[in-house]
Amino acid sequence: MESRLSRLEAVQVMVLEIGQISNHCNNINEFLHAVHQALSRIMYAANFYVALYKAEQNSIQFAYHVDEFDPSPDPAIPVVLESPEASPTAWVIYHRQPLVMTAEEDAAQEAAGNPWGSGARAEHWMGYPLLDHEKKSLGALVIQSYDAEHTFNQEDQALFGLIANHVSNALQGFQSVDRLERAVQERTALLAHEVTERRRTETLQRALYQIAELSFSAADPNSLYAELHQIIGQLLVARNFMIALYHQDTEEISIQYFVDEKDEHPSMKRFPLGVGMTSFVIHCEHAQLIDKARLAELVAGGQIRQALGNMELYSWMGAPILANDHVHGVIVVQSYDPHILYNETDLELLAFVASHVAVAVTRLEADREMRNAKARLEEQNTTLNEALLALQEAQSELVRQEKLASLGRLVAGVAHEINTPLGICVTATSHLVDELKLTRKDMAADTMTQESLEEFLDIVDQSLRILTSNTRRAATLVRSFKQVAVDQTSNDKRLFQLKTYLDEVLLSLQPKLKGRPIRVEIDCPEEIRLDSYPGAVSQVVTNLLMNSIHHAFENNAEGQIRMTAEADGTNLKFDYTDNGIGVDQDGLDKLFDPFYTTKRGQGGSGLGTHIIYNLITGVLGGTVKASSQPGSGLSYQIRFPIVAKNSVKPT
């Protein structure tokens, strides 16, 4: 008695629980699951399902299904309701009456040639109709047992019928079978969509990550394109796949990777822009989805000049590889299978992937261009180094020749200058010899008079004075030339007095100044002594003077050259100025460049100021600047150490 009373109390609790669940639950699946859990507390309910009936379509959907042997049908897929004679569930729904059936009754029905149902045979099967307030069928509530130890007695059947009534009332609270159906469908569809989208997103993220890795790990284009094919194949059907690159400089398209079920090789490996569907994508600069009908329209409209490849295709997609507003190529997938047709979603996916592929392709192209550019630069660098070496050798040779030529001109000038005093000496000596012969003849003839003797002595005295002055002049020229010439050829460092040395250099250049109305002034304190390279100093001064003579004062124009030197701490300030024709800014900018001259074709080598610059900045370890205005002369500001560094060696 107590057991039955406890069970009745559990039933009451369950009925109240069903009412409460139906009030706050909007999901049919959750509601039926809660009903199943509550039912399990008052009777054996290991196998339980609810079939909802849709009269308009004569179909049922298994909104809830739990079974030990039979698989659960998809709750979103409607099933055509069989005839009452073929299915116990259909019998309950059609007749709107409960049905209780044992295994023996089911076997007898089958033996009579009328098999009832298609699932596993239950030891005890019990189904109750779900009815609305108008007694129309909403479906069936079914419980069954495959175990002979668990069967349903009269009390179980009564309780199950009571529960079926309450479930019916609760189902009406969902406002209609359509609402229940929509809730089931929407929930199922939402879950399926969420699962699909999640999987798709995960796959896409994994693919994008792999593509990003490829842009750094791919060693060559072939491996990159093959791996791209595998990655894109994870996202959509890509049994027929192609990557083509666009060459903007030649307006051509080249196929870099090609896998096709129909053709082993592409019909054209390289073709002009305008041919094929690939060209159409490049012109449009956005992804295209093309089927047979649209292809025919594009060809007829002239948008595609010539279709390439196998024409048995059913669906074709092409997405541009865009980077920095420039189309680098096209990714193509196509299908020859009428059951595999691409849609707009697939097109968007391919376009999205193509935008990421662009990074890998452009990086690969950039690497290739960089390697090619590096190879070209290395080759050009080698050529330039060889040319520079040859130029330096030629320049060094020209500088050496210019120095020797300068020394040669100095020798020629000094030789010409010495020729005059030596010629006078020869003439005076010859005259003196002739007078001596005449005097000896007079003495031998005893005709020598006091007057003739005094006349002879006057001639001797005059001749000796002439010889003395001219030989001294020649000796001075030779001594100055010798010192300057030795300094210019030996390049030795020594201690010397600057003023005296400048006078010697100027004296050696007198032949070049002779006959020219050019005045040279030297303003240099006697006490300035340099421990440096006199050869470099003499060559700098010589080149400065020669440049002024040849360039500053044309047509024997009068002029003035002034050299000023003063000590400034450990440095020497040496300024050289002429008041010649000067140079413009363009000439001033090129003044120290090798081979720059305003006397091209008139004997100018263009190395004078270049030698000056190299000697001052290199040998003497100083600096030189020049300033000038057309018509206002040219000035040089030279600065170098009074004591030259021992490590600096002239070249």
C-alpha positions, 0 to 999 in steps of 0.5 A: 500500500505504501509503495503504491502511495509513493508511486502516486505521489511521484506521479503527482510530482511528475505532472506538476513538473511537466506543467512547470517545464512547459511554462518556461521551456520554449525548446521542444527537445529540452521539454521532451528530454525533461519529460523522459527524465521524469517518466524514468522515475516512475516506470521503466523508460529506457526506450522512449520516443515522441513522433509529431504529426503534420497532417498537411504533409502526412508526415511525422518527425521524431522530435525526441528518440532514445532507443537501445537498438534502433538508431535515432532518426534526424529530428529535422527530416520529416518521414512519410507516415505509413498506413495504420496496417504497416506501423503501430505508430501510424495506427495510434496517430490515425486512430487517435487511440492507445495501443499496447502490443506484446512480442507474441502479438507482433510475431503473430501479425508478421506470421499472418503476412502483415509485418508491423513496423520496421524497427527491432521487435520489442517485448512490450510496446505501448503508444498513446496518442497526443491530442489537442483540445479538438481531439486532432492528432498531434502525434504519438508518445511511445515507450517500449521494452526489449527485456521480458523482465520489464513489461507494463501492467495496467497501472503503468498503462493508465499512468502513461495515458495520464502523462500523454494527456499532460504532454498533449496539453503542454504541446498545445502550449507551444501554440501549434504543431507548426511552431513545434516543427519550426522550433525543432527545425530551427534549433537543429538547423542552427546547431548544424550551421554553427557546427558547420561554420565553426568547422569551416572557420577552423579550417579556414584559419588553419589554411590561412596560417599554412599560407602565411607559413608558406610565404616564408618557408617555400624555397621555390615557386613549384613547391609553393604552388603545389602546397597552395593546391593542397591547402585550398583543396581542404576548403573546397573541391579543387581537383582541377586547379591552376595558378597563372601569373600576369606579366604587365610589361609584356601584357602576357599570362603564363601558367605556373601550375596546372592540375586537370582531370581532362588535360595533362598539360595546358593548351597554351603555356603562355598567351596574350592578355585578352585570351581565355577566362583568366584574362577576363578576371584580370580585366575585372580585377575581382573574382568571377563565377562562370558556368557554360551559359555565362561562358557562352554569353561572355564569348558572344559579347566579346568580353572573352576573345577565345576560350581555352582548355576543355569545354566540358566544364560545368562550373569555373571560378577565378580569383585575382591575386591582388597586392598593392592595387596590382594584379599579379595573377589568378587562381582558378578551380573548375569542375567537370562534374555536374554534381559539383557546382560552385556557388557565391559562398565558394567564390567569396572563399576563393577570393579571400584565400587569393588575397592571402596568397598574394602575400606569398606570391609577391614575396616569392617574386620579390625574392626572385627579383632581389636575387636577380638584382643582386646577381646583376649588381654583383656583375656590374660591381665587378665590371665597375671595379675593373673599370675603376681599377683601370681608370685609377691606373690610367689616372695615376699614369696621366698624373705621373706623366703630367708631373714629368711633363711639368718637370720637363717644361721646367727643365726646358724653361731653365735651360733656355734661361741659362742659355743667355748668361752662358752665351754671354760668358762664351762671347766674353771669353772669346773676346778676351782670348782674342785680345790676349793674342793681340797683346802677346803679338804686340809684346813679341814685336816690342810694340806694346805701349803704355796706352795699349797695355792699359786698354788691354787691362780694361778689356780684361777687367770688363770681361771678368765682370761680365763672366762673374755676373753671368756665371753667378746668375747661371749658378743661381738658376741651376741651384734653384732648379736643382733643389726644386727638381730634386724635391719634386722627384724624391718626395722626401720629408725635410725641414725647410724655410718656406719663404726661401723655398718659395723664392727658389720655386718662383726663380725656377719659373721665371722663364715662364713669366718672362715677357708676361706683364704679370707681377707675383708677390710673396708675403711670407714671414722669414721665420716660418719653417716647415717639417714637411714635403717640399716637393709637394709644396713646390708642385702645388705652387708650380701648378697654381702659377701655371694655371693662372698663366694659362687660364687667368690671363689671356692674350698677355693681359696684365695681372697680379698673383699674390701668395700669403702665408702665416702660421696659425697654431700648428697649421699653415694658412696659405692663400693664393689669389690672382685677379684674372678672368675667374670662373663661374659656379659650374666651373668652380664646382668641377674645379678639382675634378680630374680631366676638367679644363677650360682649354680642351683642345688647346693643350689643357690636360685637366689634371693641374687642379686635381693634382693640387687637391690630391697633394694638399689633402693626401701628402700634406694632410690638409684642406683646400677651398676655392672661391671665384666670380667671373671677372674677379679672379680666383682664390685658393684657401689652403690649410695644412700642418706645419709638421707633416705626419710621418705616416703620410707618404706622397704618391 
